[in-house]
């Protein structure tokens, strides 16, 4: 297995998971109004925003960070920054 492949795979999964939740929040919760995270509270937008940031934005950021970290590991193993640009 290539160096950093496991981290890159996990990073891609995190970005995909987070992207799905961002799109679901925007489309299903706000634009189409299909469902909300919690309907039994006075202000469901608070829960929607919490879900949006906790399972969307934060997870995308974690995947992005992990991807950059994996690229640095691969670059250091290959001996330079030029290799990081190719990853």
N, C-alpha and C positions, 0 to 999 in steps of 0.2 A: 504494500500500500504506500502511496506517495506521502511524503512528510506533510503533516498538517491537513491531510484529507478528512480526517474525522472532525476536526474543528471547522473546516469549511462546510462540511455536510450539516453539522449542527447549526452553523451560522445561517445557512440557506433555509433550514427548517424554521428557525426563529423568525427570520425576515418574512417568510411565507405565512407563518402563523399570525404574526403581527399585522401584516398587510391585509389578511382576510378579516381580522377584527376591525381594522380601520374602515375598510370598505363596507362591512356589515353595519357598523355604527352609522356611517354617513348615509348609506342607501336605505337600509331597513328601518333604522330608528328615526332618522331625521327627515329624509326626503320623502320616502314612501309611507312612513308611519305605520309599518306593518306590526312591529312589536317594540316594546321597551324592556329595559333590564328589570325594573321594578315598577309595577303599576299601582301598587297599594300604598304609595307614599305621596305626600303633598306636592313634591317637586321631583318628578322622574328624571328630569334633565341632569340633576346632580349625579344620579347613579349611572346614566348614560355616559357622562363625561369621565367618571371614575373608571368605568369599564374601558372607554376609549383610550385613556392614558395608561392604565395598568396592563391591559392585554393587547393594546395596539402599539402606541408610540414607544413605550418602555421596552417592549419585546423587540420591535424593529431596531431600536438603538442598541440593545444587547447583541443582536445578530450582527449589526454593522460593526460594533466594537470587536466582537469575536473574529469576524472576517479579517479585520485589519490586524489583529493580533496574530492570527494564523499566517498572514502574508509576511509579517515581520519575522516569524519563526522560520519560515521557508527561506526568506532572503538571507537570514543570518547563517542558515545551514548551507546555502549555495554561495555565500561569500560576498554579498553586496546588495546595494539598493536597486541596482538594475534588474535583479531577479524579482524584486517586489513589484515592479511595474508590470511585469508579465503575468503575475499571479492574479 
